[in-house]
Amino acid sequence: MIYDAHAYLGDNPVWDLYGLPVPLEADAWVEMLDQAGIDGALVAPPGVGAAEDFEPDMDRIARAVDKYPARLFGFCRVKPRQGALAIDVLRRRVTEQGFRALKLNSQDDDYRLDDRRLLDPVLDAAAELGIVVFFHTGDTHYATCTPNMVADIAVDYPDTTFIIGHMGFGGVNGFPGSTEEVVPAMQRAANTVTETAGVFKPQFIQDVIDVVGAERVLMGSNGPYAPIELPRIMIQKHMNRLSAEEKALVTGGNFERIFDLA
């Protein structure tokens, strides 16, 4: 089985330029998955920034998860500065609508991942719910969301799995970022994994796998901002130092294990 660990579903007008329906909802997403040879995807609301209201798109994701429970899986995306409201939204989306993971991007609410007084109440709730936590890392605001910051959090929540989004998202693809921190951060916090969205440098992905192991890297596409089939093609066809078993882990086996699908 093949799974995409980082994608988006909802209403983003830019997708009209790609020839996609706007809003992009469940049926169109499953059609894309079928065309790309992918079994399922973990999808988040699109957009970024404090002005964004993620609730309408999380409603769309809830309907998608309900309609295609084996194909589409939901990210809950909240703003920690909303305090109790953010926690209430997280609890409702997980317990009532079956969302599988929490997605946090420091740019959504103008914060830093080392602001533990702000983040810990939300992380406490995620730990209590037993869900995976995804942190965006890298890009122009990379100084607020580094892999080392994720590791600092992860060591304090040893029973929670944390995804270091985009592998630090810098250096390897021309964006600012902290890719040099990915391996040391993962070595320090055994409950971290990473994913490949936006990273199209097979050698960098291979270098990470050589140190931390194939069992700690997930395939992510950032779709539909990027074609969702590209990471699968890259890993299956252009990373031939990996064994067939290692390719199967990265393209889906790890996702099945982490999200208890097997």
ZAVEX-918834 format. One record per residue (C-alpha): residue number from 1; x, y, z; residue in three letters. Coordinates in pm, 1 decimal. Layout:
BEGIN
<n = NUM	x = X	y = Y	z = Z	res = Ala>
...
END
This chain:
BEGIN
<n = 1	x = 0.0	y = 0.0	z = 0.0	res = Met>
<n = 2	x = 118.3	y = 351.3	z = -83.4	res = Ile>
<n = 3	x = 32.6	y = 656.4	z = 127.6	res = Tyr>
<n = 4	x = 101.8	y = 1027.6	z = 101.9	res = Asp>
<n = 5	x = 174.6	y = 1174.4	z = 446.5	res = Ala>
<n = 6	x = 143.2	y = 1543.8	z = 358.6	res = His>
<n = 7	x = -119.8	y = 1689.9	z = 128.6	res = Ala>
<n = 8	x = -401.9	y = 1946.3	z = 120.0	res = Tyr>
<n = 9	x = -777.7	y = 1940.9	z = 61.3	res = Leu>
<n = 10	x = -1003.6	y = 2245.3	z = 55.8	res = Gly>
<n = 11	x = -1055.2	y = 2584.2	z = -101.5	res = Asp>
<n = 12	x = -748.1	y = 2749.6	z = -251.2	res = Asn>
<n = 13	x = -813.1	y = 2961.5	z = -562.3	res = Pro>
<n = 14	x = -460.4	y = 2901.4	z = -691.8	res = Val>
<n = 15	x = -551.8	y = 2541.0	z = -771.3	res = Trp>
<n = 16	x = -773.7	y = 2666.3	z = -1053.8	res = Asp>
<n = 17	x = -448.0	y = 2751.1	z = -1233.8	res = Leu>
<n = 18	x = -359.7	y = 2380.4	z = -1216.2	res = Tyr>
<n = 19	x = -688.3	y = 2281.0	z = -1380.1	res = Gly>
<n = 20	x = -824.4	y = 2144.4	z = -1053.5	res = Leu>
<n = 21	x = -1172.2	y = 2201.5	z = -913.8	res = Pro>
<n = 22	x = -1199.0	y = 2468.4	z = -645.1	res = Val>
<n = 23	x = -1276.3	y = 2379.2	z = -377.2	res = Pro>
<n = 24	x = -1088.3	y = 2053.8	z = -411.3	res = Leu>
<n = 25	x = -1295.0	y = 1795.4	z = -226.8	res = Glu>
<n = 26	x = -1311.5	y = 1422.5	z = -165.2	res = Ala>
<n = 27	x = -1420.8	y = 1282.8	z = -501.1	res = Asp>
<n = 28	x = -1160.0	y = 1479.5	z = -695.4	res = Ala>
<n = 29	x = -890.5	y = 1381.8	z = -446.0	res = Trp>
<n = 30	x = -968.0	y = 1012.2	z = -475.8	res = Val>
<n = 31	x = -961.1	y = 1044.5	z = -853.3	res = Glu>
<n = 32	x = -613.4	y = 1201.0	z = -825.5	res = Met>
<n = 33	x = -500.9	y = 919.3	z = -596.8	res = Leu>
<n = 34	x = -624.0	y = 657.4	z = -842.3	res = Asp>
<n = 35	x = -446.9	y = 826.8	z = -1132.9	res = Gln>
<n = 36	x = -123.1	y = 852.9	z = -932.8	res = Ala>
<n = 37	x = -125.0	y = 495.0	z = -806.5	res = Gly>
<n = 38	x = -155.4	y = 600.8	z = -442.4	res = Ile>
<n = 39	x = -385.2	y = 433.0	z = -193.6	res = Asp>
<n = 40	x = -443.7	y = 715.9	z = 51.5	res = Gly>
<n = 41	x = -339.7	y = 1059.4	z = 174.3	res = Ala>
<n = 42	x = -326.5	y = 1258.3	z = 496.1	res = Leu>
<n = 43	x = -481.1	y = 1594.0	z = 407.2	res = Val>
<n = 44	x = -474.3	y = 1933.8	z = 578.1	res = Ala>
<n = 45	x = -656.5	y = 2261.7	z = 518.3	res = Pro>
<n = 46	x = -460.9	y = 2481.9	z = 275.0	res = Pro>
<n = 47	x = -347.2	y = 2838.0	z = 335.7	res = Gly>
<n = 48	x = -109.7	y = 2992.2	z = 584.1	res = Val>
<n = 49	x = -112.9	y = 3287.6	z = 817.9	res = Gly>
<n = 50	x = -298.7	y = 3438.9	z = 1107.7	res = Ala>
<n = 51	x = -585.5	y = 3558.0	z = 888.0	res = Ala>
<n = 52	x = -671.1	y = 3206.5	z = 771.6	res = Glu>
<n = 53	x = -984.8	y = 3036.1	z = 901.9	res = Asp>
<n = 54	x = -924.4	y = 2662.3	z = 871.2	res = Phe>
<n = 55	x = -1267.2	y = 2554.9	z = 997.1	res = Glu>
<n = 56	x = -1452.8	y = 2548.0	z = 660.9	res = Pro>
<n = 57	x = -1185.0	y = 2329.7	z = 506.3	res = Asp>
<n = 58	x = -1172.9	y = 2103.5	z = 810.6	res = Met>
<n = 59	x = -1546.8	y = 2056.9	z = 760.3	res = Asp>
<n = 60	x = -1467.1	y = 1949.4	z = 403.6	res = Arg>
<n = 61	x = -1200.0	y = 1712.5	z = 533.5	res = Ile>
<n = 62	x = -1445.4	y = 1567.2	z = 786.0	res = Ala>
<n = 63	x = -1688.1	y = 1490.3	z = 502.9	res = Arg>
<n = 64	x = -1404.2	y = 1340.4	z = 297.4	res = Ala>
<n = 65	x = -1291.8	y = 1115.8	z = 582.4	res = Val>
<n = 66	x = -1648.2	y = 1003.4	z = 638.1	res = Asp>
<n = 67	x = -1698.0	y = 921.7	z = 269.4	res = Lys>
<n = 68	x = -1357.6	y = 760.7	z = 206.9	res = Tyr>
<n = 69	x = -1231.3	y = 636.0	z = 545.3	res = Pro>
<n = 70	x = -970.0	y = 406.9	z = 390.9	res = Ala>
<n = 71	x = -840.3	y = 664.4	z = 140.9	res = Arg>
<n = 72	x = -839.4	y = 1005.6	z = 309.6	res = Leu>
<n = 73	x = -715.6	y = 1089.7	z = 659.5	res = Phe>
<n = 74	x = -751.9	y = 1420.7	z = 835.6	res = Gly>
<n = 75	x = -506.0	y = 1672.0	z = 976.6	res = Phe>
<n = 76	x = -652.9	y = 1905.2	z = 1236.9	res = Cys>
<n = 77	x = -491.0	y = 2248.2	z = 1196.9	res = Arg>
<n = 78	x = -522.8	y = 2489.3	z = 1489.4	res = Val>
<n = 79	x = -376.1	y = 2815.9	z = 1617.8	res = Lys>
<n = 80	x = -228.9	y = 2777.1	z = 1966.8	res = Pro>
<n = 81	x = -292.2	y = 3142.3	z = 2056.4	res = Arg>
<n = 82	x = -663.3	y = 3059.7	z = 2055.4	res = Gln>
<n = 83	x = -600.1	y = 2865.7	z = 2375.3	res = Gly>
<n = 84	x = -897.1	y = 2665.7	z = 2500.3	res = Ala>
<n = 85	x = -1078.2	y = 2714.9	z = 2169.1	res = Leu>
<n = 86	x = -791.9	y = 2550.2	z = 1978.2	res = Ala>
<n = 87	x = -794.9	y = 2257.3	z = 2219.4	res = Ile>
<n = 88	x = -1172.5	y = 2221.5	z = 2192.1	res = Asp>
<n = 89	x = -1147.0	y = 2218.1	z = 1811.8	res = Val>
<n = 90	x = -874.7	y = 1952.5	z = 1827.7	res = Leu>
<n = 91	x = -1073.5	y = 1731.8	z = 2063.4	res = Arg>
<n = 92	x = -1390.1	y = 1759.0	z = 1854.3	res = Arg>
<n = 93	x = -1219.0	y = 1688.6	z = 1524.5	res = Arg>
<n = 94	x = -1041.0	y = 1382.6	z = 1665.9	res = Val>
<n = 95	x = -1308.3	y = 1228.7	z = 1887.3	res = Thr>
<n = 96	x = -1616.0	y = 1307.8	z = 1678.0	res = Glu>
<n = 97	x = -1480.7	y = 1315.0	z = 1323.6	res = Gln>
<n = 98	x = -1187.6	y = 1076.4	z = 1328.3	res = Gly>
<n = 99	x = -902.5	y = 1313.6	z = 1242.2	res = Phe>
<n = 100	x = -568.1	y = 1135.8	z = 1276.6	res = Arg>
<n = 101	x = -306.7	y = 1406.1	z = 1332.5	res = Ala>
<n = 102	x = -241.8	y = 1762.6	z = 1447.1	res = Leu>
<n = 103	x = -66.6	y = 1998.6	z = 1205.6	res = Lys>
<n = 104	x = 111.6	y = 2305.4	z = 1343.9	res = Leu>
<n = 105	x = 278.7	y = 2578.3	z = 1139.4	res = Asn>
<n = 106	x = 434.1	y = 2862.4	z = 1336.8	res = Ser>
<n = 107	x = 348.1	y = 3108.0	z = 1058.9	res = Gln>
<n = 108	x = -24.3	y = 3048.9	z = 1116.3	res = Asp>
<n = 109	x = -17.9	y = 3226.6	z = 1450.3	res = Asp>
<n = 110	x = 314.9	y = 3414.4	z = 1464.5	res = Asp>
<n = 111	x = 483.9	y = 3197.9	z = 1726.3	res = Tyr>
<n = 112	x = 796.7	y = 2989.6	z = 1774.9	res = Arg>
<n = 113	x = 815.6	y = 2618.6	z = 1846.8	res = Leu>
<n = 114	x = 1028.8	y = 2694.0	z = 2151.3	res = Asp>
<n = 115	x = 743.2	y = 2893.6	z = 2307.4	res = Asp>
<n = 116	x = 648.5	y = 2606.4	z = 2532.6	res = Arg>
<n = 117	x = 409.8	y = 2803.1	z = 2752.2	res = Arg>
<n = 118	x = 201.0	y = 2856.9	z = 2440.6	res = Leu>
<n = 119	x = 237.1	y = 2514.6	z = 2280.1	res = Leu>
<n = 120	x = 234.7	y = 2272.7	z = 2572.4	res = Asp>
<n = 121	x = -140.9	y = 2291.1	z = 2645.5	res = Pro>
<n = 122	x = -214.9	y = 2194.3	z = 2284.1	res = Val>
<n = 123	x = 53.0	y = 1924.3	z = 2289.7	res = Leu>
<n = 124	x = -83.1	y = 1790.5	z = 2618.8	res = Asp>
<n = 125	x = -423.0	y = 1750.7	z = 2453.0	res = Ala>
<n = 126	x = -269.0	y = 1577.9	z = 2150.5	res = Ala>
<n = 127	x = -81.3	y = 1339.5	z = 2379.8	res = Ala>
<n = 128	x = -399.4	y = 1262.0	z = 2571.5	res = Glu>
<n = 129	x = -580.3	y = 1192.7	z = 2242.8	res = Leu>
<n = 130	x = -297.9	y = 966.1	z = 2127.5	res = Gly>
<n = 131	x = -252.3	y = 1133.2	z = 1789.2	res = Ile>
<n = 132	x = 48.2	y = 1211.7	z = 1572.5	res = Val>
<n = 133	x = 179.2	y = 1570.5	z = 1574.7	res = Val>
<n = 134	x = 319.6	y = 1726.5	z = 1257.2	res = Phe>
<n = 135	x = 538.4	y = 2037.1	z = 1268.1	res = Phe>
<n = 136	x = 614.3	y = 2240.6	z = 957.8	res = His>
<n = 137	x = 988.2	y = 2311.8	z = 943.7	res = Thr>
<n = 138	x = 1185.8	y = 2537.1	z = 713.6	res = Gly>
<n = 139	x = 1098.4	y = 2799.3	z = 451.3	res = Asp>
<n = 140	x = 1128.2	y = 3174.3	z = 503.4	res = Thr>
<n = 141	x = 1024.0	y = 3151.7	z = 868.9	res = His>
<n = 142	x = 1255.7	y = 2858.1	z = 939.5	res = Tyr>
<n = 143	x = 1411.8	y = 3022.2	z = 1246.4	res = Ala>
<n = 144	x = 1078.7	y = 2978.3	z = 1426.3	res = Thr>
<n = 145	x = 1038.3	y = 2608.7	z = 1346.2	res = Cys>
<n = 146	x = 1362.9	y = 2412.2	z = 1334.9	res = Thr>
<n = 147	x = 1411.1	y = 2034.6	z = 1365.9	res = Pro>
<n = 148	x = 1603.0	y = 2093.6	z = 1689.6	res = Asn>
<n = 149	x = 1297.9	y = 2266.8	z = 1834.5	res = Met>
<n = 150	x = 1088.0	y = 1965.5	z = 1737.4	res = Val>
<n = 151	x = 1336.2	y = 1733.1	z = 1908.4	res = Ala>
<n = 152	x = 1325.8	y = 1945.5	z = 2225.0	res = Asp>
<n = 153	x = 948.6	y = 1896.5	z = 2233.3	res = Ile>
<n = 154	x = 960.7	y = 1529.7	z = 2139.0	res = Ala>
<n = 155	x = 1188.3	y = 1429.5	z = 2426.2	res = Val>
<n = 156	x = 927.6	y = 1571.0	z = 2665.6	res = Asp>
<n = 157	x = 645.5	y = 1370.7	z = 2501.8	res = Tyr>
<n = 158	x = 804.1	y = 1028.3	z = 2452.4	res = Pro>
<n = 159	x = 474.9	y = 849.9	z = 2382.0	res = Asp>
<n = 160	x = 379.0	y = 1082.7	z = 2095.4	res = Thr>
<n = 161	x = 508.2	y = 1046.2	z = 1739.8	res = Thr>
<n = 162	x = 625.6	y = 1375.3	z = 1588.9	res = Phe>
<n = 163	x = 669.0	y = 1434.3	z = 1216.1	res = Ile>
<n = 164	x = 941.9	y = 1680.0	z = 1114.2	res = Ile>
<n = 165	x = 772.7	y = 1825.7	z = 808.9	res = Gly>
<n = 166	x = 964.0	y = 1883.2	z = 484.9	res = His>
<n = 167	x = 1289.8	y = 1740.0	z = 627.8	res = Met>
<n = 168	x = 1384.7	y = 2091.9	z = 740.4	res = Gly>
<n = 169	x = 1289.6	y = 2230.2	z = 394.7	res = Phe>
<n = 170	x = 1604.0	y = 2418.0	z = 307.1	res = Gly>
<n = 171	x = 1941.3	y = 2393.1	z = 147.5	res = Gly>
<n = 172	x = 1855.4	y = 2085.0	z = -56.1	res = Val>
<n = 173	x = 1599.8	y = 2271.8	z = -265.6	res = Asn>
<n = 174	x = 1701.6	y = 2636.3	z = -251.3	res = Gly>
<n = 175	x = 1461.2	y = 2743.2	z = 22.5	res = Phe>
<n = 176	x = 1582.8	y = 2871.1	z = 358.2	res = Pro>
<n = 177	x = 1580.4	y = 2605.3	z = 624.0	res = Gly>
<n = 178	x = 1761.3	y = 2384.4	z = 870.0	res = Ser>
<n = 179	x = 1817.2	y = 2057.9	z = 687.9	res = Thr>
<n = 180	x = 2151.3	y = 2016.1	z = 864.3	res = Glu>
<n = 181	x = 1958.2	y = 1971.1	z = 1189.4	res = Glu>
<n = 182	x = 1734.9	y = 1686.0	z = 1069.9	res = Val>
<n = 183	x = 1962.5	y = 1391.3	z = 1142.6	res = Val>
<n = 184	x = 2095.5	y = 1515.3	z = 1480.1	res = Pro>
<n = 185	x = 1741.2	y = 1602.1	z = 1589.8	res = Ala>
<n = 186	x = 1612.7	y = 1257.7	z = 1494.8	res = Met>
<n = 187	x = 1904.9	y = 1089.2	z = 1667.3	res = Gln>
<n = 188	x = 1825.0	y = 1280.7	z = 1984.6	res = Arg>
<n = 189	x = 1450.6	y = 1207.6	z = 1980.5	res = Ala>
<n = 190	x = 1365.1	y = 850.1	z = 1886.6	res = Ala>
<n = 191	x = 993.2	y = 932.2	z = 1858.2	res = Asn>
<n = 192	x = 1048.0	y = 1160.1	z = 1558.7	res = Thr>
<n = 193	x = 1005.9	y = 1075.5	z = 1192.0	res = Val>
<n = 194	x = 1030.6	y = 1297.6	z = 886.2	res = Thr>
<n = 195	x = 859.8	y = 1325.8	z = 548.4	res = Glu>
<n = 196	x = 963.5	y = 1423.7	z = 198.0	res = Thr>
<n = 197	x = 713.7	y = 1692.5	z = 86.9	res = Ala>
<n = 198	x = 890.9	y = 1953.9	z = -122.7	res = Gly>
<n = 199	x = 1221.3	y = 1764.8	z = -116.1	res = Val>
<n = 200	x = 1320.0	y = 1643.8	z = -461.1	res = Phe>
<n = 201	x = 1684.0	y = 1558.0	z = -395.0	res = Lys>
<n = 202	x = 1710.9	y = 1178.5	z = -373.0	res = Pro>
<n = 203	x = 2066.6	y = 1194.1	z = -238.7	res = Gln>
<n = 204	x = 1962.3	y = 1404.1	z = 59.7	res = Phe>
<n = 205	x = 1676.7	y = 1167.9	z = 141.5	res = Ile>
<n = 206	x = 1917.4	y = 875.0	z = 104.1	res = Gln>
<n = 207	x = 2169.9	y = 1041.0	z = 334.8	res = Asp>
<n = 208	x = 1903.3	y = 1075.6	z = 605.7	res = Val>
<n = 209	x = 1791.5	y = 716.6	z = 560.4	res = Ile>
<n = 210	x = 2151.4	y = 593.3	z = 580.3	res = Asp>
<n = 211	x = 2175.7	y = 731.7	z = 933.8	res = Val>
<n = 212	x = 1828.7	y = 706.8	z = 1089.0	res = Val>
<n = 213	x = 1687.2	y = 416.7	z = 886.6	res = Gly>
<n = 214	x = 1416.0	y = 379.0	z = 623.8	res = Ala>
<n = 215	x = 1160.3	y = 309.0	z = 896.5	res = Glu>
<n = 216	x = 1168.6	y = 676.1	z = 1001.5	res = Arg>
<n = 217	x = 1097.9	y = 845.8	z = 668.2	res = Val>
<n = 218	x = 750.8	y = 892.9	z = 519.7	res = Leu>
<n = 219	x = 659.7	y = 983.8	z = 164.5	res = Met>
<n = 220	x = 490.8	y = 1324.9	z = 140.4	res = Gly>
<n = 221	x = 398.0	y = 1523.2	z = -170.4	res = Ser>
<n = 222	x = 271.9	y = 1866.2	z = -62.7	res = Asn>
<n = 223	x = 2.2	y = 1795.3	z = -321.3	res = Gly>
<n = 224	x = -165.1	y = 1939.1	z = -507.4	res = Pro>
<n = 225	x = 88.9	y = 2223.8	z = -492.5	res = Tyr>
<n = 226	x = 322.2	y = 1963.2	z = -644.2	res = Ala>
<n = 227	x = 211.2	y = 1660.3	z = -847.3	res = Pro>
<n = 228	x = 130.4	y = 1388.0	z = -597.6	res = Ile>
<n = 229	x = 290.8	y = 1110.4	z = -801.6	res = Glu>
<n = 230	x = 638.7	y = 1269.2	z = -807.7	res = Leu>
<n = 231	x = 762.7	y = 1142.6	z = -468.9	res = Pro>
<n = 232	x = 646.1	y = 789.2	z = -545.6	res = Arg>
<n = 233	x = 829.1	y = 792.4	z = -880.5	res = Ile>
<n = 234	x = 1140.5	y = 943.9	z = -721.3	res = Met>
<n = 235	x = 1156.4	y = 684.8	z = -443.5	res = Ile>
<n = 236	x = 1056.1	y = 380.7	z = -646.4	res = Gln>
<n = 237	x = 1250.0	y = 456.6	z = -964.7	res = Lys>
<n = 238	x = 1538.7	y = 685.4	z = -870.1	res = His>
<n = 239	x = 1654.3	y = 573.0	z = -524.9	res = Met>
<n = 240	x = 1798.2	y = 238.3	z = -614.0	res = Asn>
<n = 241	x = 2037.0	y = 210.8	z = -322.3	res = Arg>
<n = 242	x = 1722.9	y = 132.1	z = -124.9	res = Leu>
<n = 243	x = 1609.4	y = -226.6	z = -113.6	res = Ser>
<n = 244	x = 1257.4	y = -317.2	z = -222.2	res = Ala>
<n = 245	x = 1168.7	y = -354.9	z = 145.6	res = Glu>
<n = 246	x = 1303.5	y = -8.8	z = 230.1	res = Glu>
<n = 247	x = 1114.9	y = 150.4	z = -59.5	res = Lys>
<n = 248	x = 796.9	y = -16.5	z = 61.7	res = Ala>
<n = 249	x = 849.9	y = 126.2	z = 410.8	res = Leu>
<n = 250	x = 901.6	y = 482.1	z = 288.5	res = Val>
<n = 251	x = 616.9	y = 480.1	z = 36.9	res = Thr>
<n = 252	x = 358.6	y = 334.0	z = 269.4	res = Gly>
<n = 253	x = 464.9	y = 81.4	z = 528.9	res = Gly>
<n = 254	x = 573.1	y = 343.8	z = 780.2	res = Asn>
<n = 255	x = 246.7	y = 530.9	z = 735.1	res = Phe>
<n = 256	x = 51.3	y = 211.7	z = 801.0	res = Glu>
<n = 257	x = 251.9	y = 147.3	z = 1118.7	res = Arg>
<n = 258	x = 235.6	y = 500.7	z = 1256.0	res = Ile>
<n = 259	x = -135.3	y = 538.5	z = 1188.3	res = Phe>
<n = 260	x = -215.5	y = 180.2	z = 1287.8	res = Asp>
<n = 261	x = -366.6	y = 82.7	z = 953.4	res = Leu>
<n = 262	x = -207.0	y = -257.7	z = 913.2	res = Ala>
END
